[in-house]
């Protein structure tokens, strides 16, 4: 009869300790994994929306015929967007978490650590995605905008129907990278007592003073999650990309 690692009750080496801790604290690891995914997914999606809005604001242009109030408003919005992006890109996420969580609570608002963690992730993601969106918008040929304007489309409709759909496709790889980064960066939220995966490993490791083995368990979990989602994003990117013009041309010539 073979040796069943899952039935280990008196672990000896590190591998056996990993099996033992996983079995005994499986529910805690699963809850930590779920919370990690919840914060990463929600934070990335909301942060992407925020980044899209900030990217559009940064791309706004002031024309000679614009009214004074409109010019002032656009400059003010662009200034606010620039300050926001610089602050969140130039400070560590772990510091942002401490300032936002304890700062908001100090103002008398009873915010839970999970809500604070999601807020930090959203704001941090929005700052990085804003620059990505701005670059994606800038990658679209200006001639397409001019052609749309010549056909009578307003700048807003041109942005919504011509520029943004193409920019979205161009920034999907960066959005995927941002999600994978957020999946790993949720580990810093343990400083504000978010019971995510890293916090679960820290708690489990402290029960037996087996921190190495406990962190090895979550290292495997992080690897599996990131590997899986990376493959999913690659598949989606290929599906959205479709065939290029050259492939279509070759296929057409072969059928003649």
Secondary structure, 3 states (H helix, E strand, C coil): CCCCHHHCCCCCCHHHHHHHHHHHCHHHHHHHHHHHHHHHHHHHHHHHHHHHHHHHHHHCCCCCCCCHHHHHHHHHHHHHHHHHHHHHHCCCHHHHHHHHHHHHHHCCCCCCHHHHHHHHHHHHHHHHHHHHHHHHHHCCCHHHHHHHHHCCCCHHHHHHHHHHHHHHHHHHHHHHHHHHHHHHHHHHHHHHCCCCHHHHHHHHHHHHCCHHHHHHHHHHHHHHHHHHHHHHHHHHHHHHHCCCHHHHHHHHHHCC
